[in-house]
Amino acid sequence: QVQLVESGGGLQQAGGSLRLSCAASGLPFSRYAMGWFRQAPGEEREFVAGISRSGSLTGYTDSVKGRFTISRDNAKNTVYLQMSTLKPGDTAVYSCAAKWAPEFVERSAQAYNYWGQGTQVTVSS
């Protein structure tokens, strides 16, 4: 049974930082590309960041470039999203996802095989 469990969300003031973690189990983690997505109330789900299965390739949506960093530790079956200089517009439920893939960064939510339950990130002004 595949499980992706996010943690690290919460309430933060604008300009602050948070680090999200996503612990994976039940799958060969190092064979999967990973992604972070977010969905704000009334909005569609949005790609935030992705990382290839080795970690050598990463990709970001323009609005978070230079502020967010995705990384992974294949020995710990965990992917991280370091979020800095947070803005109120970053408020959303953040979910991680896994896709069986070659060395590639996947930006399409429809392509992912497994999803976590999400963690709330709220940024106050």
DSSP file with accessible surface (Angstrom, degrees, kcal/mol):
  #  RESIDUE AA STRUCTURE BP1 BP2  ACC     N-H-->O    O-->H-N    N-H-->O    O-->H-N    TCO  KAPPA ALPHA  PHI   PSI    X-CA   Y-CA   Z-CA
    1    1 A Q              0   0  195      0, 0.0     2,-0.3     0, 0.0    26,-0.1   0.000 360.0 360.0 360.0 122.2    0.0    0.0    0.0
    2    2 A V        -     0   0   37     24,-0.1     2,-0.4    22,-0.1    24,-0.2  -0.620 360.0-179.1 -81.4 133.8    1.5    3.3   -1.1
    3    3 A Q  E     -A   25   0A  99     22,-2.4    22,-2.1    -2,-0.3     2,-0.5  -1.000  15.7-172.7-134.5 136.3    1.4    6.1    1.3
    4    4 A L  E     -A   24   0A   8     -2,-0.4   113,-0.6   111,-0.4     2,-0.5  -0.996  13.0-171.8-122.8 121.1    2.6    9.7    1.0
    5    5 A V  E     -A   23   0A  69     18,-2.3    18,-2.5    -2,-0.5     2,-0.2  -0.952   5.5-157.9-123.6 114.7    2.3   11.7    4.2
    6    6 A E  E     +A   22   0A   8     -2,-0.5     2,-0.3    16,-0.2    16,-0.2  -0.574  17.0 166.6 -87.9 152.6    3.0   15.4    4.3
    7    7 A S  E     +A   21   0A  63     14,-2.2    14,-2.6    -2,-0.2   112,-0.1  -0.962  41.2  66.8-153.2 166.2    4.0   17.4    7.3
    8    8 A G        +     0   0   37     -2,-0.3    11,-0.3     1,-0.3    14,-0.0   0.371  63.0 130.8 103.1  -4.5    5.4   20.8    8.2
    9    9 A G        +     0   0   27     12,-0.1     2,-0.3     9,-0.1    -1,-0.3  -0.177  23.2 113.4 -73.1 174.6    2.5   23.0    7.3
   10   10 A G  E     -d  121   0B  30    110,-1.0   112,-2.8   109,-0.1     2,-0.5  -0.986  64.0 -40.7 157.6-163.2    1.1   25.7    9.5
   11   11 A L  E     +d  122   0B 127     -2,-0.3     2,-0.3   110,-0.2   112,-0.2  -0.840  54.4 167.6-101.7 131.3    0.6   29.4   10.0
   12   12 A Q  E     -d  123   0B  58    110,-2.7   112,-2.3    -2,-0.5     2,-0.1  -0.990  32.8-114.8-142.2 148.6    3.5   31.8    9.2
   13   13 A Q  E >   -d  124   0B 137     -2,-0.3     3,-2.2   110,-0.2    73,-0.2  -0.464  49.0 -83.6 -78.6 154.6    3.8   35.5    8.8
   14   14 A A  T 3  S+     0   0   47    110,-2.6    73,-0.2     1,-0.3    -1,-0.1  -0.323 119.0  29.1 -56.3 136.7    4.7   37.0    5.4
   15   15 A G  T 3  S+     0   0   48     71,-3.0    70,-0.6     1,-0.3    -1,-0.3   0.231 100.6 111.9  93.1 -12.5    8.4   36.9    4.9
   16   16 A G    <   -     0   0   16     -3,-2.2    70,-2.3    70,-0.2     2,-0.3  -0.087  59.9-120.5 -84.6-173.1    8.8   33.9    7.0
   17   17 A S        -     0   0   56     67,-0.2     2,-0.3    68,-0.2    67,-0.2  -0.925  21.0-179.7-132.4 153.6    9.8   30.3    6.1
   18   18 A L  E     - B   0  83A  28     65,-2.3    65,-3.4    -2,-0.3     2,-0.5  -0.978  16.1-146.5-144.6 151.2    8.4   26.8    6.4
   19   19 A R  E     - B   0  82A 129     -2,-0.3     2,-0.3   -11,-0.3    63,-0.2  -0.978  13.4-159.2-122.3 120.5    9.7   23.4    5.3
   20   20 A L  E     - B   0  81A   0     61,-2.8    61,-2.4    -2,-0.5     2,-0.3  -0.729   6.2-163.0 -92.8 145.3    7.3   20.8    4.1
   21   21 A S  E     -AB   7  80A  22    -14,-2.6   -14,-2.2    -2,-0.3     2,-0.4  -0.939   8.4-164.5-124.8 150.7    8.2   17.1    4.2
   22   22 A a  E     -AB   6  79A   0     57,-2.0    57,-2.1    -2,-0.3     2,-0.5  -0.937   8.6-160.7-136.5 109.9    6.6   14.2    2.4
   23   23 A A  E     -AB   5  78A  47    -18,-2.5   -18,-2.3    -2,-0.4     2,-0.3  -0.825  10.6-158.3 -95.1 126.7    7.4   10.7    3.6
   24   24 A A  E     +A    4   0A   8     53,-3.1     2,-0.3    -2,-0.5   -20,-0.2  -0.795  14.8 170.8-107.0 145.8    6.8    7.9    1.1
   25   25 A S  E     +A    3   0A  49    -22,-2.1   -22,-2.4    -2,-0.3    52,-0.0  -0.978  55.2  37.8-146.8 156.3    6.2    4.2    1.8
   26   26 A G  S    S+     0   0   56     -2,-0.3   -24,-0.1   -24,-0.2    -1,-0.1   0.608 100.1  76.7  81.6  11.8    5.1    1.2   -0.2
   27   27 A L  S    S-     0   0   16    -24,-0.1     2,-1.8   -26,-0.1    -1,-0.2  -0.985  92.9 -98.7-148.3 155.8    6.9    2.2   -3.4
   28   28 A P    >   -     0   0   70      0, 0.0     3,-2.6     0, 0.0     4,-0.3  -0.563  43.9-167.1 -74.8  88.4   10.5    2.1   -4.8
   29   29 A F  G >  S+     0   0    4     -2,-1.8     3,-2.0     1,-0.3    46,-0.1   0.811  77.7  59.4 -52.9 -40.7   11.0    5.8   -4.0
   30   30 A S  G 3  S+     0   0   61      1,-0.3    -1,-0.3    44,-0.2    44,-0.1   0.599 100.9  57.8 -70.2  -7.7   14.1    6.3   -6.0
   31   31 A R  G <  S+     0   0  125     -3,-2.6    70,-1.5     2,-0.1     2,-0.5   0.416  96.0  82.3 -95.0  -1.2   12.3    5.2   -9.2
   32   32 A Y  E <  S-E  100   0B  21     -3,-2.0    68,-0.2    -4,-0.3     2,-0.2  -0.895  70.0-139.3-113.8 132.1    9.7    7.9   -8.8
   33   33 A A  E     -E   99   0B   0     66,-2.8    66,-2.8    -2,-0.5     2,-0.3  -0.584  29.7-147.7 -72.8 149.0    9.7   11.6   -9.8
   34   34 A M  E     -EF  98  51B   0     17,-2.3    17,-2.8    -2,-0.2     2,-0.3  -0.906  16.0-174.5-125.1 150.8    8.1   13.7   -7.1
   35   35 A G  E     -EF  97  50B   0     62,-2.4    62,-2.2    -2,-0.3     2,-0.4  -0.972  18.5-141.9-141.8 156.1    6.1   16.9   -7.2
   36   36 A W  E     +EF  96  49B   0     13,-3.3    12,-2.8    -2,-0.3    13,-1.7  -0.983  24.4 177.8-114.9 133.2    4.5   19.5   -4.9
   37   37 A F  E     -EF  95  47B   4     58,-3.1    58,-2.7    -2,-0.4     2,-0.3  -0.868   9.4-157.9-126.3 161.5    1.2   21.0   -5.9
   38   38 A R  E     -EF  94  46B  15      8,-2.5     8,-3.2    -2,-0.3     2,-0.4  -0.985   5.7-165.5-141.5 153.6   -1.0   23.5   -4.1
   39   39 A Q  E     -E   93   0B  95     54,-1.9    54,-2.4    -2,-0.3     6,-0.2  -0.955   6.1-162.2-142.0 119.9   -4.7   24.4   -4.2
   40   40 A A    >   -     0   0   30      4,-0.4     3,-2.5    -2,-0.4    52,-0.1  -0.632  45.9 -75.7 -93.3 158.3   -6.2   27.5   -2.7
   41   41 A P  T 3  S+     0   0  117      0, 0.0    -1,-0.1     0, 0.0     3,-0.1  -0.277 119.7   6.7 -56.1 129.8   -9.9   27.9   -2.0
   42   42 A G  T 3  S+     0   0   88      1,-0.3     2,-0.3    -3,-0.1    -3,-0.0   0.499 112.8 105.1  77.5   2.8  -11.8   28.4   -5.2
   43   43 A E  S <  S-     0   0  127     -3,-2.5    -1,-0.3     1,-0.0     2,-0.1  -0.759  73.4-106.9-114.3 161.4   -8.7   27.9   -7.3
   44   44 A E        -     0   0  171     -2,-0.3    -4,-0.4     1,-0.1     2,-0.1  -0.471  48.5 -87.4 -80.0 157.4   -7.5   25.0   -9.5
   45   45 A R        -     0   0  111     -6,-0.2     2,-0.4    -2,-0.1    -6,-0.2  -0.422  50.1-156.0 -64.4 138.7   -4.6   22.8   -8.3
   46   46 A E  E     -F   38   0B  70     -8,-3.2    -8,-2.5    -2,-0.1     2,-0.3  -0.952  17.1-118.9-126.7 135.4   -1.3   24.3   -9.3
   47   47 A F  E     +F   37   0B  20     -2,-0.4   -10,-0.2   -10,-0.2     3,-0.1  -0.535  33.4 171.5 -66.6 133.1    2.1   22.8   -9.9
   48   48 A V  E     -     0   0B   0    -12,-2.8    13,-2.2     1,-0.4     2,-0.3   0.780  58.0 -19.3-108.8 -53.2    4.6   24.3   -7.5
   49   49 A A  E     -FG  36  60B   0    -13,-1.7   -13,-3.3    11,-0.2    -1,-0.4  -0.991  53.5-165.2-158.7 151.1    7.8   22.3   -7.9
   50   50 A G  E     -FG  35  59B   0      9,-2.4     9,-2.0    -2,-0.3     2,-0.4  -0.966   1.8-163.2-140.8 158.0    9.1   19.0   -9.2
   51   51 A I  E     -FG  34  58B   4    -17,-2.8   -17,-2.3    -2,-0.3     7,-0.2  -0.999  22.6-119.1-143.5 140.0   12.2   16.8   -8.9
   52   52 A S    >   -     0   0    0      5,-2.6     3,-0.7    -2,-0.4    51,-0.1  -0.232  39.8 -97.5 -73.3 170.9   13.5   13.9  -10.9
   53   53 A R  T 3  S+     0   0   75     49,-0.4   -21,-0.2     1,-0.3    -1,-0.1   0.814 124.7  41.4 -66.5 -28.8   14.0   10.6   -9.3
   54   54 A S  T 3  S-     0   0   69    -23,-0.1    -1,-0.3    20,-0.0    20,-0.1   0.669 109.1-121.2 -86.2 -18.2   17.7   11.1   -8.8
   55   55 A G  S <  S+     0   0   26     -3,-0.7    -2,-0.1     2,-0.2    17,-0.1   0.394  83.7 113.0  92.3  -0.9   17.3   14.7   -7.7
   56   56 A S  S    S+     0   0   85      1,-0.1     2,-0.4    -5,-0.1    -3,-0.1   0.722  70.8  53.5 -80.1 -19.4   19.5   16.0  -10.4
   57   57 A L        +     0   0   78     47,-0.1    -5,-2.6     2,-0.0     2,-0.3  -0.951  64.0 172.2-117.6 135.1   16.6   17.8  -12.2
   58   58 A T  E     -G   51   0B  68     -2,-0.4     2,-0.3    -7,-0.2    -7,-0.2  -0.950   8.2-171.0-135.8 157.9   14.2   20.3  -10.6
   59   59 A G  E     -G   50   0B   5     -9,-2.0    -9,-2.4    -2,-0.3     2,-0.3  -0.991   2.7-169.6-148.4 150.6   11.5   22.6  -11.9
   60   60 A Y  E     -G   49   0B  36     -2,-0.3   -11,-0.2   -11,-0.2     2,-0.2  -0.976  29.5-108.9-138.8 152.0    9.4   25.4  -10.4
   61   61 A T    >>  -     0   0   31    -13,-2.2     3,-1.8    -2,-0.3     4,-0.8  -0.521  42.9-111.4 -73.5 151.9    6.4   27.5  -11.3
   62   62 A D  G >4 S+     0   0  125      1,-0.3     3,-0.8     2,-0.2    -1,-0.1   0.837 111.5  63.5 -57.9 -35.9    7.5   31.1  -11.9
   63   63 A S  G 34 S+     0   0   55      1,-0.2    -1,-0.3     3,-0.0   -15,-0.0   0.663 110.6  37.1 -68.5 -14.2    5.8   32.5   -8.9
   64   64 A V  G X> S+     0   0    0     -3,-1.8     4,-2.4   -16,-0.2     3,-2.4   0.470  81.7 125.9-114.7  -5.1    8.0   30.5   -6.5
   65   65 A K  T << S+     0   0  114     -4,-0.8     4,-0.1    -3,-0.8    -3,-0.0  -0.321  82.2  15.5 -57.6 133.6   11.4   30.6   -8.3
   66   66 A G  T 34 S+     0   0   86      2,-0.4    -1,-0.3     1,-0.1     3,-0.1   0.304 126.3  59.9  84.8 -10.6   14.1   32.0   -6.0
   67   67 A R  T <4 S+     0   0   26     -3,-2.4    17,-1.8     1,-0.2     2,-0.3   0.687  98.6  50.3-115.3 -35.3   11.9   31.5   -2.9
   68   68 A F  E  <  -C   83   0A   4     -4,-2.4    -2,-0.4    15,-0.2     2,-0.4  -0.850  59.7-166.8-109.9 147.7   11.2   27.7   -2.8
   69   69 A T  E     -C   82   0A  77     13,-2.5    13,-3.1    -2,-0.3     2,-0.4  -0.992   5.8-156.9-135.1 125.7   13.6   24.8   -3.1
   70   70 A I  E     +C   81   0A   5     -2,-0.4     2,-0.3    11,-0.2    11,-0.2  -0.805  23.0 160.0 -98.4 141.7   12.6   21.2   -3.7
   71   71 A S  E     -C   80   0A  52      9,-1.7     9,-3.2    -2,-0.4     2,-0.3  -0.946  19.9-151.4-150.4 168.8   15.0   18.4   -2.6
   72   72 A R  E     -C   79   0A  31     -2,-0.3     2,-0.5     7,-0.3     7,-0.2  -0.992  12.1-153.6-146.6 153.2   14.8   14.7   -1.8
   73   73 A D  E > > -C   78   0A  53      5,-3.0     5,-1.9    -2,-0.3     3,-1.0  -0.923   9.8-171.6-125.6 100.8   16.6   12.2    0.3
   74   74 A N  T 3 5S+     0   0   50     -2,-0.5     3,-0.4     1,-0.3   -44,-0.2   0.770  85.3  60.5 -68.4 -23.9   16.2    8.8   -1.4
   75   75 A A  T 3 5S+     0   0   97      1,-0.2    -1,-0.3    -3,-0.1   -46,-0.0   0.783 114.0  36.4 -70.6 -25.6   17.8    7.0    1.6
   76   76 A K  T < 5S-     0   0  136     -3,-1.0    -1,-0.2     2,-0.2    -2,-0.2   0.336 105.1-126.7-106.5   3.0   14.9    8.4    3.8
   77   77 A N  T   5 +     0   0   58     -4,-0.5   -53,-3.1    -3,-0.4     2,-0.4   0.885  67.9 129.5  52.8  43.8   12.2    8.1    1.1
   78   78 A T  E   < -BC  23  73A  15     -5,-1.9    -5,-3.0   -55,-0.2     2,-0.4  -0.982  45.7-161.7-135.8 139.6   11.4   11.8    1.7
   79   79 A V  E     -BC  22  72A   0    -57,-2.1   -57,-2.0    -2,-0.4     2,-0.3  -0.929  16.9-157.9-116.7 145.6   10.9   14.8   -0.5
   80   80 A Y  E     -BC  21  71A  28     -9,-3.2    -9,-1.7    -2,-0.4     2,-0.4  -0.860  15.3-159.3-122.8 154.9   11.1   18.3    0.9
   81   81 A L  E     -BC  20  70A   0    -61,-2.4   -61,-2.8    -2,-0.3     2,-0.6  -0.908  11.5-161.6-133.2 106.1    9.9   21.8    0.0
   82   82 A Q  E     -BC  19  69A  69    -13,-3.1   -13,-2.5    -2,-0.4     2,-0.5  -0.801  11.5-166.5 -86.3 119.8   11.8   24.6    1.6
   83   83 A M  E     +BC  18  68A   0    -65,-3.4   -65,-2.3    -2,-0.6     2,-0.3  -0.945  11.0 172.3-114.6 123.4    9.7   27.7    1.4
   84   84 A S        +     0   0   36    -17,-1.8   -67,-0.2    -2,-0.5   -68,-0.2  -0.818  58.0  25.2-125.9 165.5   11.2   31.2    2.1
   85   85 A T  S    S-     0   0   85    -70,-0.6    -1,-0.2    -2,-0.3   -68,-0.2   0.929  85.3-157.9  47.4  50.4   10.0   34.7    1.8
   86   86 A L        -     0   0    2    -70,-2.3   -71,-3.0   -73,-0.2   -70,-0.2  -0.255   9.8-159.9 -63.2 147.2    6.5   33.5    2.1
   87   87 A K    >   -     0   0  107    -73,-0.2     3,-2.6   -72,-0.1     4,-0.2  -0.891  32.6-111.5-123.4 155.5    3.7   35.7    0.7
   88   88 A P  G >  S+     0   0   63      0, 0.0     3,-1.9     0, 0.0    35,-0.3   0.846 116.8  65.8 -55.5 -30.7   -0.1   35.6    1.5
   89   89 A G  G 3  S+     0   0   66      1,-0.3   -49,-0.0   -49,-0.0    -3,-0.0   0.610  87.9  68.4 -67.9 -10.0   -0.6   34.4   -2.0
   90   90 A D  G <  S+     0   0    3     -3,-2.6    -1,-0.3     2,-0.0     2,-0.2   0.523  70.7 121.2 -83.8  -6.0    1.2   31.2   -1.0
   91   91 A T    <   +     0   0   37     -3,-1.9     2,-0.3    -4,-0.2    31,-0.2  -0.417  40.8 104.3 -61.7 124.7   -1.7   30.2    1.2
   92   92 A A  E    S- H   0 121B   2     29,-2.1    29,-2.7    -2,-0.2     2,-0.6  -0.961  77.0 -78.0-179.2 171.3   -3.1   26.9    0.1
   93   93 A V  E     -EH  39 120B  52    -54,-2.4   -54,-1.9    -2,-0.3     2,-0.5  -0.864  48.1-150.5 -88.6 124.6   -3.2   23.2    0.8
   94   94 A Y  E     -EH  38 119B   0     25,-3.1    25,-2.2    -2,-0.6     2,-0.4  -0.867  16.2-176.9-102.7 130.3    0.1   21.7   -0.4
   95   95 A S  E     -E   37   0B  20    -58,-2.7   -58,-3.1    -2,-0.5     2,-0.3  -0.952  16.3-142.4-126.4 144.5    0.2   18.1   -1.6
   96   96 A a  E     -E   36   0B   0     -2,-0.4    20,-2.4   -60,-0.2     2,-0.3  -0.715  19.6-170.0-101.0 158.1    3.0   15.9   -2.7
   97   97 A A  E     -EI  35 115B   0    -62,-2.2   -62,-2.4    -2,-0.3     2,-0.4  -0.982  11.8-144.1-146.9 153.6    2.7   13.4   -5.5
   98   98 A A  E     -EI  34 114B   0     16,-2.4    15,-2.1    -2,-0.3    16,-1.9  -0.964  12.0-174.0-125.8 138.7    4.7   10.6   -7.0
   99   99 A K  E     -E   33   0B  43    -66,-2.8   -66,-2.8    -2,-0.4     2,-0.4  -0.993  29.0-125.1-133.8 127.7    5.1    9.5  -10.6
  100  100 A W  E     +E   32   0B 123     -2,-0.4   -68,-0.2   -68,-0.2   -69,-0.0  -0.548  59.1 143.1 -64.5 121.9    6.9    6.5  -12.0
  101  101 A A        -     0   0    1    -70,-1.5   -48,-0.1    -2,-0.4     3,-0.1  -0.999  53.7-111.5-160.6 154.0    9.2    8.1  -14.4
  102  102 A P  S    S-     0   0   92      0, 0.0     2,-1.2     0, 0.0   -49,-0.4  -0.064  80.6 -48.1 -70.2-169.3   12.6    8.2  -16.1
  103  103 A E  S    S+     0   0   67    -51,-0.1     2,-0.3   -50,-0.1   -51,-0.1  -0.456 102.2 118.6 -69.0  98.3   14.9   11.1  -15.2
  104  104 A F        -     0   0  100     -2,-1.2     2,-0.6    -3,-0.1   -51,-0.2  -0.994  64.1-125.0-163.1 150.1   12.3   13.8  -15.7
  105  105 A V        -     0   0   23     -2,-0.3     2,-0.5   -53,-0.1   -53,-0.1  -0.947  29.1-153.9-106.4 118.2   10.4   16.6  -13.9
  106  106 A E        +     0   0   30     -2,-0.6   -55,-0.1   -55,-0.2   -47,-0.1  -0.823  20.1 174.9 -97.6 126.4    6.7   16.2  -14.4
  107  107 A R        +     0   0  124     -2,-0.5     2,-0.6   -60,-0.1   -60,-0.2   0.571  53.5  93.1-103.7 -13.2    4.5   19.3  -14.2
  108  108 A S    >   -     0   0   49      1,-0.2     3,-1.3   -61,-0.0     4,-0.4  -0.741  60.5-155.3 -91.2 123.5    1.1   17.8  -15.1
  109  109 A A  G >  S+     0   0   11     -2,-0.6     3,-1.5     1,-0.3    -1,-0.2   0.861  93.0  63.1 -61.7 -33.8   -1.0   16.7  -12.1
  110  110 A Q  G 3  S+     0   0  162      1,-0.3    -1,-0.3    -3,-0.1    -2,-0.0   0.723  95.9  60.1 -65.7 -19.9   -2.8   14.2  -14.3
  111  111 A A  G <  S+     0   0   27     -3,-1.3    -1,-0.3   -12,-0.0     2,-0.2   0.613  82.7 101.1 -84.0 -12.9    0.4   12.3  -14.9
  112  112 A Y    <   -     0   0   14     -3,-1.5   -13,-0.2    -4,-0.4     3,-0.1  -0.493  55.2-159.5 -80.7 145.7    1.0   11.5  -11.2
  113  113 A N  S    S+     0   0   85    -15,-2.1     2,-0.3     1,-0.2   -14,-0.2   0.807  70.9  29.3 -91.4 -35.8    0.2    8.1   -9.8
  114  114 A Y  E     -I   98   0B  89    -16,-1.9   -16,-2.4  -111,-0.0     2,-0.3  -0.973  62.0-166.0-135.3 148.6    0.0    8.7   -6.1
  115  115 A W  E     -I   97   0B  74     -2,-0.3  -111,-0.4   -18,-0.2   -18,-0.2  -0.958  15.0-132.8-133.9 148.6   -1.0   11.6   -3.9
  116  116 A G        -     0   0   14    -20,-2.4  -111,-0.2    -2,-0.3     3,-0.1  -0.352  33.6-107.8 -85.9 177.9   -0.7   12.6   -0.3
  117  117 A Q        -     0   0  124   -113,-0.6  -112,-0.1     1,-0.2   -22,-0.1   0.651  60.3-119.1 -85.4 -16.5   -3.6   14.0    1.8
  118  118 A G        -     0   0   12    -22,-0.1     2,-0.4   -25,-0.0   -23,-0.2   0.038  14.3-123.0  98.1 154.5   -2.2   17.5    1.9
  119  119 A T  E     - H   0  94B  24    -25,-2.2   -25,-3.1  -112,-0.1     2,-0.3  -0.999  25.6-118.0-136.5 137.5   -1.0   20.0    4.5
  120  120 A Q  E     - H   0  93B  85     -2,-0.4  -110,-1.0   -27,-0.2     2,-0.5  -0.577  24.1-171.0 -80.6 131.7   -2.4   23.5    5.1
  121  121 A V  E     -dH  10  92B   0    -29,-2.7   -29,-2.1    -2,-0.3     2,-0.5  -0.993   5.4-176.7-119.3 123.0   -0.1   26.4    4.7
  122  122 A T  E     -d   11   0B  51   -112,-2.8  -110,-2.7    -2,-0.5     2,-0.5  -0.990   6.3-167.1-123.7 124.3   -1.4   29.8    5.8
  123  123 A V  E     -d   12   0B   6     -2,-0.5     2,-0.3   -35,-0.3  -110,-0.2  -0.959   9.5-155.0-114.6 120.7    0.6   33.0    5.4
  124  124 A S  E      d   13   0B  44   -112,-2.3  -110,-2.6    -2,-0.5    -2,-0.0  -0.677 360.0 360.0 -95.4 149.2   -0.6   36.1    7.2
  125  125 A S              0   0  139     -2,-0.3    -1,-0.1  -112,-0.2   -38,-0.0  -0.340 360.0 360.0 -88.1 360.0    0.1   39.6    6.1
